[in-house]
Amino acid sequence: MRSIPQSHYTCTGRVFVRLFIPCKGPREMKTTLLVLAGLALLQQAAAQASCNQQTKDYYPSTKPQVLSAASADVTVFFSPDHSVKVLTDLVLSATESIDIANPHWKSWIDSDCDIQYGPGCYPSEIRGDPFPIWAAVLNAVHSGIKVRFLTNYCDYEPGEGKIGYYAFLMLNGVELRGYSDTAYMHAKYIAVDGKVASVSSINFSEDSFMNNREAGVNIENNPEITGYLGDWFESDFNNGVEWPHPNQTYSSYDMGVITNTAPIPVIIPAPMINCSYQAPTPAKLPVSGASITTFLAPDFAYDTLMSEVKTVQSQLQVMIYEITSDDICTAVETLSTSGVNVTIIVSDNVVSRRLRGSRGLYTNECYEKLIDAGVDLRKSATCYSFAHQKFWLTDGVGAGLSTGNWADTDFPYVGTSPITSSDADHRDANMFFKDPAVFQKFSSLFWEEWAHSTRY
């Protein structure tokens, strides 16, 4: 673990955008929300270079875990229907430890409270953030539960008298590390007591929980899977950069607000969107005799995914935010031209046709190529800020889930060369199930969303 000197804790590359749009009705409000959400993600992309803490070459070493006859309890869940309750309840169930990996922790109050985009907020505002996992985590650490958070360290500092979420967490006893094995932490992972693990597409943002279509799974009662994911988190956390202690000086009153250990009410909001398919209330699926593969990006994720895609025999369904990898796009194109029935839903709204500079295709390049090859490709229902889920279904039995998109940064071809900082590769987590019950949960959602989709 290396440290970042206090002098490095300065603001560089910050982008500020304020937008005032008069809204006259639901359609105008929807447009405004999409513009604001898009600007926030563009700001995130623009600032991402200052969050890259990789200083050493990375040599992939974590091979996929393949279990051929696994038993586990699996809970499949989706945003905006139930994820906020499922993941809040997961955090509330902790008695010993909570481990979280996520690209960021974003405000449910105002983007100005996120020091990536603004000066932070006053301690009383941050403490009262309505995100229920925020209250659940603070209550947990105050009750003696060990909480660790692995995220992207970006060199920003708050304005005078203000505070950001990371400093607030640290001053309350949460252990923070800045991810540094590769360029960017993109996984969305929660583990509780080393016994339950959650992998999903859900960022710690209000949009991800309340306005996006997202997908995730909770795994329990399988120590091999939870152990594999726990070992990955432990390694990345130990390799991470030490988070600098906040260099702000706060008044005794503000410190009293920040370190107040009184329990904070955990209020789980009801879903706000009701315009497409409403997924059933999640329930644990007792899976037995299933094939379950768990694998990490960039460690052999490309090979594992391409092997699954290239061996599809009859049908492939994909519901994903975007596809920009030329190799993956070509593999899917080949499936279609060889007679496999391929149906794809992509997000109606995206931040950019290609976020990551010159790597990969523009989305329209891939989609036009797939349509020409006979793929039935649709855009998601327009009611979501983003259709940000990332899952795929194969031959009526396989269900894959990723924290990353089908992009060169999330499924990079590694080969024999080490991964350098300039490669800008992401850390992601992925799972693939061959089990009819798990498949059915994803398939039901896919075809209901298909009914609300439009042709690309």
C-alpha positions as CSV (number, residue, x, y, z in Angstrom):
1,M,0.0,0.0,0.0
2,R,1.5,3.4,-1.0
3,S,0.5,6.8,0.4
4,I,-0.4,10.0,-1.3
5,P,1.3,13.0,0.3
6,Q,-1.0,15.7,1.7
7,S,0.4,18.1,-0.9
8,H,-1.1,15.9,-3.6
9,Y,-4.6,16.4,-2.2
10,T,-5.4,19.3,-4.6
11,C,-7.9,20.0,-7.2
12,T,-7.0,19.4,-10.9
13,G,-9.0,19.1,-14.0
14,R,-12.4,19.8,-12.4
15,V,-15.2,20.7,-14.7
16,F,-18.1,22.8,-13.5
17,V,-21.4,23.0,-15.5
18,R,-24.5,24.7,-14.3
19,L,-27.6,24.4,-16.4
20,F,-31.0,26.1,-15.9
21,I,-33.8,24.8,-18.1
22,P,-37.4,25.8,-17.6
23,C,-39.6,22.7,-17.4
24,K,-43.2,23.0,-18.4
25,G,-44.3,19.4,-18.2
26,P,-43.2,15.7,-17.8
27,R,-41.6,15.5,-21.2
28,E,-39.5,18.7,-20.7
29,M,-38.6,17.5,-17.2
30,K,-37.5,14.1,-18.6
31,T,-35.3,15.9,-21.2
32,T,-33.8,18.1,-18.5
33,L,-33.0,15.1,-16.2
34,L,-31.3,13.3,-19.1
35,V,-29.2,16.4,-20.0
36,L,-28.2,16.8,-16.4
37,A,-27.4,13.1,-16.0
38,G,-25.4,13.2,-19.3
39,L,-23.4,16.2,-18.3
40,A,-22.6,14.6,-15.0
41,L,-21.2,11.5,-16.7
42,L,-19.3,13.6,-19.2
43,Q,-17.8,15.4,-16.4
44,Q,-16.9,12.1,-14.8
45,A,-15.3,10.9,-18.1
46,A,-13.3,14.2,-18.5
47,A,-12.0,13.9,-14.9
48,Q,-11.2,10.2,-15.1
49,A,-7.5,10.7,-16.0
50,S,-6.9,12.4,-12.6
51,C,-8.4,9.3,-10.9
52,N,-5.8,6.9,-12.4
53,Q,-3.5,5.8,-9.6
54,Q,-1.8,2.9,-11.4
55,T,1.9,3.3,-11.2
56,K,3.1,-0.3,-11.8
57,D,2.5,-2.7,-14.6
58,Y,-0.3,-5.2,-13.9
59,Y,0.2,-8.8,-14.7
60,P,-3.2,-10.7,-14.8
61,S,-3.1,-13.6,-12.4
62,T,-6.6,-14.3,-11.2
63,K,-8.0,-17.1,-13.3
64,P,-11.8,-17.6,-13.6
65,Q,-13.4,-19.8,-11.0
66,V,-15.4,-22.5,-12.7
67,L,-17.8,-24.6,-10.5
68,S,-19.5,-27.4,-12.5
69,A,-22.1,-28.5,-9.9
70,A,-22.5,-25.6,-7.6
71,S,-25.2,-25.0,-4.9
72,A,-26.0,-21.5,-3.7
73,D,-28.8,-19.2,-2.9
74,V,-29.1,-16.6,-5.7
75,T,-31.2,-13.4,-5.6
76,V,-31.7,-11.7,-8.9
77,F,-32.8,-8.0,-8.6
78,F,-33.2,-5.0,-10.8
79,S,-33.3,-1.2,-10.7
80,P,-35.4,0.8,-10.5
81,D,-37.8,-1.7,-9.0
82,H,-36.1,-3.2,-6.0
83,S,-32.3,-2.7,-5.9
84,V,-32.4,0.1,-3.3
85,K,-34.3,-2.2,-0.9
86,V,-32.3,-5.3,-1.7
87,L,-28.9,-3.7,-1.2
88,T,-29.9,-1.6,1.8
89,D,-31.3,-4.7,3.5
90,L,-28.0,-6.5,2.7
91,V,-26.0,-3.7,4.4
92,L,-28.4,-3.7,7.3
93,S,-27.9,-7.5,7.8
94,A,-24.2,-7.1,8.6
95,T,-23.0,-8.1,12.1
96,E,-19.2,-8.1,11.6
97,S,-18.0,-6.5,8.3
98,I,-19.1,-4.7,5.1
99,D,-16.8,-4.5,2.1
100,I,-17.8,-2.2,-0.8
101,A,-16.1,-1.6,-4.2
102,N,-17.7,1.0,-6.4
103,P,-16.5,3.6,-8.9
104,H,-17.7,6.4,-6.6
105,W,-20.1,7.5,-3.9
106,K,-22.4,10.2,-5.4
107,S,-24.7,12.6,-3.6
108,W,-28.4,12.1,-3.5
109,I,-28.7,15.8,-2.5
110,D,-27.0,17.9,-5.2
111,S,-24.1,17.4,-7.6
112,D,-22.3,20.3,-5.9
113,C,-21.9,17.9,-2.9
114,D,-19.7,15.6,-5.0
115,I,-16.3,17.1,-4.9
116,Q,-15.6,15.7,-8.4
117,Y,-18.1,18.3,-9.7
118,G,-18.5,20.9,-7.0
119,P,-17.1,22.3,-3.7
120,G,-18.8,19.7,-1.4
121,C,-21.5,20.6,1.0
122,Y,-21.8,21.6,4.7
123,P,-21.5,18.7,7.2
124,S,-25.2,18.9,8.2
125,E,-26.2,18.5,4.6
126,I,-24.0,15.5,4.0
127,R,-25.1,13.8,7.2
128,G,-28.7,14.1,6.1
129,D,-28.2,12.6,2.6
130,P,-31.4,10.5,1.9
131,F,-29.5,7.6,0.2
132,P,-30.5,4.8,2.6
133,I,-27.2,2.9,2.3
134,W,-25.4,6.1,3.5
135,A,-27.4,6.0,6.7
136,A,-27.0,2.2,7.0
137,V,-23.2,2.4,6.6
138,L,-22.8,5.2,9.1
139,N,-25.0,3.4,11.6
140,A,-23.0,0.2,11.0
141,V,-19.6,1.7,11.6
142,H,-20.9,3.5,14.7
143,S,-22.1,0.2,16.1
144,G,-18.6,-1.4,15.7
145,I,-19.0,-3.1,12.3
146,K,-15.8,-3.0,10.2
147,V,-16.5,-1.1,7.0
148,R,-14.1,-0.8,4.1
149,F,-14.7,1.1,0.8
150,L,-12.5,0.7,-2.3
151,T,-13.0,3.3,-5.0
152,N,-11.2,5.6,-7.3
153,Y,-9.1,8.2,-5.6
154,C,-9.3,11.5,-7.5
155,D,-7.2,14.5,-6.3
156,Y,-10.0,16.9,-5.4
157,E,-10.6,18.9,-2.2
158,P,-13.7,20.6,-0.9
159,G,-14.4,24.3,-0.5
160,E,-13.9,26.2,2.7
161,G,-16.1,24.8,5.4
162,K,-17.4,22.1,3.1
163,I,-16.9,18.4,3.2
164,G,-17.2,15.5,0.7
165,Y,-18.5,12.0,1.2
166,Y,-15.1,10.3,1.4
167,A,-13.8,12.6,4.1
168,F,-17.0,12.2,6.0
169,L,-16.8,8.4,5.9
170,M,-13.1,8.5,6.9
171,L,-13.7,10.7,9.9
172,N,-16.4,8.3,11.0
173,G,-14.0,5.3,10.9
174,V,-14.7,3.8,7.5
175,E,-11.4,2.4,6.0
176,L,-10.9,3.9,2.5
177,R,-8.4,2.9,-0.2
178,G,-7.9,4.3,-3.7
179,Y,-7.9,1.5,-6.3
180,S,-4.5,1.3,-8.1
181,D,-4.0,-2.2,-9.7
182,T,-5.2,-0.9,-13.1
183,A,-6.5,2.5,-14.2
184,Y,-10.1,2.5,-12.9
185,M,-12.3,0.7,-10.5
186,H,-15.5,-0.1,-12.4
187,A,-16.8,-3.0,-10.4
188,K,-19.9,-2.7,-8.2
189,Y,-19.6,-5.1,-5.3
190,I,-20.8,-5.5,-1.7
191,A,-19.9,-8.3,0.7
192,V,-21.3,-8.7,4.2
193,D,-19.7,-10.8,6.9
194,G,-17.7,-12.7,4.3
195,K,-20.9,-14.8,3.7
196,V,-23.0,-12.8,1.1
197,A,-21.6,-11.2,-2.0
198,S,-23.4,-8.9,-4.4
199,V,-22.3,-8.2,-8.0
200,S,-24.3,-5.7,-10.1
201,S,-24.2,-2.8,-12.6
202,I,-25.4,-0.4,-9.9
203,N,-23.3,2.7,-9.2
204,F,-23.7,4.5,-5.8
205,S,-25.8,7.2,-7.4
206,E,-29.5,8.1,-7.2
207,D,-29.9,7.5,-11.0
208,S,-28.6,3.9,-10.7
209,F,-31.0,3.0,-7.9
210,M,-34.0,5.1,-8.9
211,N,-34.0,6.1,-12.5
212,N,-32.0,3.5,-14.5
213,R,-32.6,0.0,-15.5
214,E,-29.9,-2.0,-13.7
215,A,-29.3,-5.7,-12.9
216,G,-27.6,-7.5,-10.1
217,V,-27.3,-10.8,-8.1
218,N,-26.7,-11.6,-4.5
219,I,-24.9,-14.9,-3.8
220,E,-24.9,-16.7,-0.4
221,N,-24.4,-20.2,1.0
222,N,-21.5,-20.9,-1.4
223,P,-18.2,-20.2,0.4
224,E,-16.2,-20.9,-2.8
225,I,-17.8,-18.0,-4.7
226,T,-17.9,-15.5,-1.8
227,G,-14.3,-16.5,-1.0
228,Y,-13.1,-16.0,-4.6
229,L,-14.7,-12.5,-4.6
230,G,-13.5,-11.8,-1.1
231,D,-9.9,-12.7,-2.0
232,W,-10.0,-10.3,-5.0
233,F,-11.3,-7.5,-2.8
234,E,-8.7,-8.1,-0.2
235,S,-5.9,-8.1,-2.7
236,D,-7.1,-4.9,-4.4
237,F,-7.8,-3.2,-1.1
238,N,-4.3,-4.0,0.2
239,N,-2.7,-2.8,-3.0
240,G,-4.7,0.4,-3.0
241,V,-3.3,3.9,-2.2
242,E,-3.8,5.1,1.3
243,W,-6.5,7.7,1.4
244,P,-5.2,11.1,2.7
245,H,-6.6,12.3,5.9
246,P,-8.8,15.3,5.3
247,N,-6.8,18.5,5.4
248,Q,-9.7,20.8,6.2
249,T,-10.0,22.3,9.7
250,Y,-13.5,22.1,10.9
251,S,-15.1,23.9,13.8
252,S,-16.0,22.0,17.0
253,Y,-19.6,22.3,16.0
254,D,-19.0,20.9,12.5
255,M,-16.9,18.1,13.9
256,G,-19.7,17.3,16.3
257,V,-22.1,17.0,13.4
258,I,-19.6,14.9,11.4
259,T,-18.9,12.4,14.2
260,N,-22.3,12.3,15.7
261,T,-23.0,8.6,16.5
262,A,-26.7,8.9,17.0
263,P,-28.5,6.5,14.7
264,I,-29.7,7.9,11.4
265,P,-33.1,6.8,10.2
266,V,-32.8,4.4,7.2
267,I,-35.7,5.3,4.9
268,I,-36.0,3.2,1.8
269,P,-37.8,5.1,-1.0
270,A,-40.5,3.6,-3.2
271,P,-39.7,3.2,-6.9
272,M,-40.3,6.4,-8.9
273,I,-40.6,5.0,-12.4
274,N,-43.6,3.2,-13.6
275,C,-43.5,3.2,-17.4
276,S,-42.1,-0.2,-18.4
277,Y,-42.0,-3.7,-17.0
278,Q,-42.1,-3.9,-13.2
279,A,-40.0,-6.9,-12.1
280,P,-41.5,-9.2,-9.4
281,T,-40.3,-8.8,-5.8
282,P,-36.9,-10.6,-5.6
283,A,-36.7,-13.9,-3.8
284,K,-33.9,-16.3,-3.1
285,L,-33.5,-19.0,-5.7
286,P,-32.1,-22.3,-4.2
287,V,-29.7,-23.2,-7.0
288,S,-28.3,-26.8,-7.1
289,G,-26.1,-28.6,-9.6
290,A,-25.5,-25.4,-11.5
291,S,-22.5,-24.4,-13.5
292,I,-21.3,-21.0,-12.2
293,T,-18.3,-19.1,-13.5
294,T,-16.9,-16.1,-11.7
295,F,-14.3,-14.0,-13.3
296,L,-12.6,-10.6,-13.2
297,A,-11.6,-8.0,-15.7
298,P,-9.0,-7.4,-17.0
299,D,-7.8,-10.9,-15.8
300,F,-8.8,-13.3,-18.6
301,A,-12.3,-11.7,-18.9
302,Y,-11.9,-11.2,-22.7
303,D,-11.1,-14.9,-23.2
304,T,-13.9,-16.1,-20.9
305,L,-16.5,-14.0,-22.6
306,M,-15.4,-14.7,-26.1
307,S,-15.4,-18.4,-25.4
308,E,-19.0,-18.2,-24.1
309,V,-20.2,-16.1,-27.1
310,K,-18.4,-18.1,-29.8
311,T,-20.0,-21.4,-28.5
312,V,-23.6,-20.2,-28.7
313,Q,-25.6,-22.7,-30.7
314,S,-29.1,-21.3,-31.3
315,Q,-29.9,-18.1,-29.5
316,L,-28.3,-15.1,-27.9
317,Q,-30.1,-12.3,-26.1
318,V,-28.2,-9.2,-24.8
319,M,-29.4,-6.3,-22.8
320,I,-26.6,-3.9,-22.2
321,Y,-25.8,-0.2,-22.0
322,E,-23.5,-0.2,-25.1
323,I,-21.3,-2.3,-27.2
324,T,-18.1,-0.7,-28.5
325,S,-15.6,-3.6,-28.6
326,D,-14.8,-4.4,-32.3
327,D,-13.8,-8.0,-31.4
328,I,-17.0,-8.7,-29.4
329,C,-19.1,-6.9,-32.1
330,T,-17.5,-9.1,-34.8
331,A,-18.1,-12.3,-32.8
332,V,-21.8,-11.5,-32.4
333,E,-22.0,-10.6,-36.1
334,T,-20.5,-14.0,-37.0
335,L,-23.1,-15.7,-34.8
336,S,-25.9,-14.0,-36.6
337,T,-24.6,-14.8,-40.1
338,S,-24.1,-18.4,-39.1
339,G,-27.8,-18.8,-38.2
340,V,-27.9,-18.0,-34.5
341,N,-31.0,-16.0,-33.5
342,V,-29.5,-12.8,-31.9
343,T,-31.7,-10.1,-30.2
344,I,-30.2,-7.1,-28.5
345,I,-31.5,-4.2,-26.4
346,V,-29.2,-1.2,-25.9
347,S,-29.7,1.9,-23.9
348,D,-31.9,4.5,-25.7
349,N,-29.8,7.2,-24.0
350,V,-26.0,7.2,-23.8
351,V,-23.6,9.8,-22.6
352,S,-21.5,9.5,-25.7
353,R,-21.2,7.2,-28.7
354,R,-17.8,6.3,-27.5
355,L,-16.5,7.5,-24.0
356,R,-13.0,6.2,-23.9
357,G,-11.0,8.1,-26.5
358,S,-9.9,6.2,-29.6
359,R,-10.3,2.6,-28.3
360,G,-13.1,0.6,-29.9
361,L,-15.9,1.4,-32.2
362,Y,-18.5,4.1,-32.1
363,T,-21.8,2.5,-30.9
364,N,-23.5,3.2,-34.2
365,E,-20.6,1.5,-36.1
366,C,-21.2,-1.7,-34.2
367,Y,-25.0,-1.5,-34.3
368,E,-25.2,-0.8,-38.0
369,K,-22.8,-3.8,-38.6
370,L,-25.0,-6.0,-36.5
371,I,-28.2,-4.9,-38.1
372,D,-26.7,-5.6,-41.6
373,A,-25.9,-9.1,-40.3
374,G,-29.5,-9.7,-39.5
375,V,-29.4,-9.0,-35.7
376,D,-32.7,-7.6,-34.3
377,L,-31.4,-4.7,-32.4
378,R,-33.6,-2.4,-30.3
379,K,-33.4,0.7,-28.1
380,S,-34.6,0.4,-24.5
381,A,-37.8,2.1,-23.2
382,T,-37.3,5.8,-23.1
383,C,-38.5,6.2,-19.5
384,Y,-35.1,5.4,-18.0
385,S,-32.3,7.9,-17.6
386,F,-30.1,5.0,-18.8
387,A,-30.6,1.3,-19.5
388,H,-27.3,0.6,-17.7
389,Q,-27.7,-3.1,-17.0
390,K,-25.2,-5.6,-18.6
391,F,-26.5,-9.1,-19.0
392,W,-26.6,-11.7,-21.8
393,L,-28.5,-15.0,-22.2
394,T,-27.4,-18.1,-24.2
395,D,-29.3,-21.1,-25.6
396,G,-32.2,-21.0,-23.2
397,V,-30.1,-21.8,-20.1
398,G,-27.0,-19.5,-19.7
399,A,-27.2,-16.1,-18.0
400,G,-24.2,-13.8,-17.8
401,L,-23.9,-10.6,-15.7
402,S,-21.2,-8.0,-15.8
403,T,-20.3,-4.8,-14.0
404,G,-18.8,-3.6,-17.3
405,N,-20.0,-3.0,-20.9
406,W,-18.9,-4.9,-23.9
407,A,-16.1,-2.4,-24.4
408,D,-12.3,-2.7,-24.8
409,T,-11.8,-1.1,-21.4
410,D,-14.0,-3.6,-19.6
411,F,-13.1,-6.7,-21.6
412,P,-9.7,-5.9,-22.9
413,Y,-7.6,-8.4,-24.9
414,V,-4.6,-8.9,-22.7
415,G,-2.3,-11.4,-24.4
416,T,1.1,-11.8,-22.8
417,S,1.9,-8.2,-22.3
418,P,1.5,-6.5,-18.9
419,I,-1.2,-3.9,-18.5
420,T,0.1,-0.4,-18.1
421,S,-1.5,2.8,-16.8
422,S,-1.9,4.2,-20.3
423,D,-4.0,1.1,-21.3
424,A,-6.8,2.6,-19.1
425,D,-8.2,-0.8,-18.3
426,H,-11.0,-1.2,-15.8
427,R,-11.5,-3.6,-12.9
428,D,-14.8,-5.3,-13.3
429,A,-16.5,-8.4,-11.9
430,N,-18.5,-10.9,-14.0
431,M,-20.6,-14.0,-13.4
432,F,-22.0,-16.6,-15.7
433,F,-24.7,-19.1,-14.6
434,K,-26.0,-22.2,-16.4
435,D,-29.2,-22.7,-14.4
436,P,-32.8,-22.6,-15.7
437,A,-34.1,-20.7,-12.7
438,V,-31.5,-17.9,-12.8
439,F,-31.9,-17.8,-16.6
440,Q,-35.7,-17.4,-16.3
441,K,-35.4,-14.3,-14.0
442,F,-33.3,-12.5,-16.6
443,S,-35.2,-13.8,-19.6
444,S,-38.6,-12.7,-18.2
445,L,-37.2,-9.2,-17.8
446,F,-35.6,-9.2,-21.2
447,W,-38.7,-10.1,-23.1
448,E,-40.9,-7.7,-21.2
449,E,-38.4,-4.9,-21.9
450,W,-38.4,-6.1,-25.5
451,A,-42.1,-5.3,-25.7
452,H,-41.4,-1.7,-24.7
453,S,-38.4,-1.2,-26.9
454,T,-38.1,0.5,-30.3
455,R,-36.1,-0.4,-33.4
456,Y,-32.7,1.1,-33.6
